[in-house]
Amino acid sequence: MSHHYSIRNLLNIKDKNITFDENFCAEELIKGVQSKVFYGQLTYQPKACYACGHVFDDQIIKHGFKTSLIKMPSISGFHTYLKLRKQRYFCKHCHSAFTLKTSVVAKNCCISNNTKVRLL
């Protein structure tokens, strides 16, 4: 069983496109609070450009990463975050850049869907 599966299971992440670094967890001070931070990466080939809808081809190219700090449900009493590097693409058809989406968090949001459910 890979460590990716174990970490996804611990954080209750269903998205298999998220992988984790070898040094996947550290303690960091976030907003003045000692927190557990998991380091992951989201990458996959999109079916089409998010801006113009052109089907994926060689004119839609990888364009770096955007890192998001996502609040996750607490683990063992620690505030927990996922520092997720999300793959960006650039579409030469419409000259737009876009960042891959994941089911873990809503677009332009920094609180995981799992955390939102726990708050209800």
C-alpha positions as CSV (number, residue, x, y, z in Angstrom):
1,M,0.0,0.0,0.0
2,S,1.5,3.4,-1.0
3,H,2.0,6.2,1.5
4,H,-0.2,8.3,-0.9
5,Y,-3.2,6.1,-0.1
6,S,-2.5,6.2,3.7
7,I,-2.2,10.0,3.8
8,R,-5.3,10.5,1.6
9,N,-7.1,8.1,3.9
10,L,-5.9,10.0,7.0
11,L,-7.0,13.4,5.5
12,N,-10.2,11.9,4.0
13,I,-9.2,13.0,0.5
14,K,-10.8,11.1,-2.4
15,D,-8.9,12.8,-5.2
16,K,-6.4,10.2,-6.5
17,N,-4.6,13.0,-8.5
18,I,-3.2,14.3,-5.3
19,T,0.2,12.8,-4.4
20,F,2.4,13.6,-1.4
21,D,6.0,14.5,-1.1
22,E,8.4,12.0,0.7
23,N,8.6,14.5,3.6
24,F,4.9,14.9,3.5
25,C,4.2,16.4,6.9
26,A,5.8,19.0,9.2
27,E,4.8,21.2,12.1
28,E,4.7,24.9,11.2
29,L,3.5,28.0,13.0
30,I,0.4,29.2,11.1
31,K,-1.5,32.3,12.2
32,G,0.5,32.0,15.5
33,V,-0.7,28.4,16.1
34,Q,1.5,25.3,16.0
35,S,-0.1,23.3,13.2
36,K,0.4,20.1,11.2
37,V,1.0,20.8,7.5
38,F,0.8,18.2,4.8
39,Y,2.6,18.8,1.5
40,G,0.8,17.5,-1.6
41,Q,0.7,18.1,-5.4
42,L,-2.3,18.0,-7.7
43,T,-1.5,17.2,-11.3
44,Y,-3.4,15.5,-14.2
45,Q,-4.1,16.2,-17.8
46,P,-7.3,18.2,-18.2
47,K,-9.9,17.1,-20.8
48,A,-10.1,20.7,-22.1
49,C,-9.2,24.3,-21.5
50,Y,-11.2,25.7,-18.6
51,A,-11.5,29.1,-20.3
52,C,-12.4,28.3,-23.9
53,G,-13.3,24.6,-23.8
54,H,-10.8,23.6,-26.5
55,V,-10.1,19.9,-26.2
56,F,-6.7,19.2,-24.7
57,D,-3.9,19.1,-27.3
58,D,-0.2,20.2,-27.6
59,Q,-1.3,23.9,-27.6
60,I,-2.4,23.5,-23.9
61,I,0.9,23.4,-22.0
62,K,2.0,23.1,-18.4
63,H,2.5,26.5,-16.9
64,G,4.0,26.1,-13.4
65,F,2.1,25.6,-10.1
66,K,-0.1,27.6,-7.8
67,T,0.3,26.7,-4.1
68,S,-2.8,26.9,-1.9
69,L,-2.9,26.5,1.9
70,I,-6.1,24.6,2.7
71,K,-7.6,24.2,6.1
72,M,-8.4,20.6,6.9
73,P,-10.2,18.9,9.9
74,S,-8.0,18.8,13.0
75,I,-5.8,15.8,13.7
76,S,-4.9,14.8,17.3
77,G,-5.9,18.3,18.5
78,F,-3.7,20.1,16.0
79,H,-4.9,22.6,13.5
80,T,-4.2,20.8,10.2
81,Y,-3.5,22.2,6.7
82,L,-2.8,20.9,3.2
83,K,-0.2,22.9,1.3
84,L,-1.3,21.9,-2.2
85,R,0.8,22.7,-5.3
86,K,-1.8,22.7,-8.1
87,Q,-0.7,22.4,-11.7
88,R,-1.3,25.4,-13.9
89,Y,-1.8,25.2,-17.7
90,F,-1.7,27.8,-20.4
91,C,-3.9,27.6,-23.5
92,K,-2.4,29.0,-26.7
93,H,-5.8,28.9,-28.4
94,C,-7.3,31.6,-26.1
95,H,-4.2,32.8,-24.3
96,S,-5.6,32.0,-20.9
97,A,-4.0,30.3,-17.9
98,F,-5.9,28.1,-15.6
99,T,-5.3,26.0,-12.4
100,L,-6.4,22.4,-12.1
101,K,-9.5,21.8,-9.9
102,T,-9.9,19.2,-7.1
103,S,-12.9,17.9,-5.2
104,V,-11.0,18.6,-1.9
105,V,-11.8,22.4,-2.0
106,A,-14.1,24.7,-3.9
107,K,-12.5,27.1,-6.5
108,N,-11.0,30.2,-4.8
109,C,-11.6,28.8,-1.4
110,C,-9.1,27.9,1.4
111,I,-11.3,25.7,3.6
112,S,-11.6,22.0,2.6
113,N,-15.1,20.6,1.8
114,N,-14.5,18.1,4.7
115,T,-13.9,20.9,7.1
116,K,-17.1,22.8,5.9
117,V,-19.2,19.6,6.5
118,R,-17.8,19.4,10.1
119,L,-18.8,23.0,10.8
120,L,-22.4,22.4,9.9
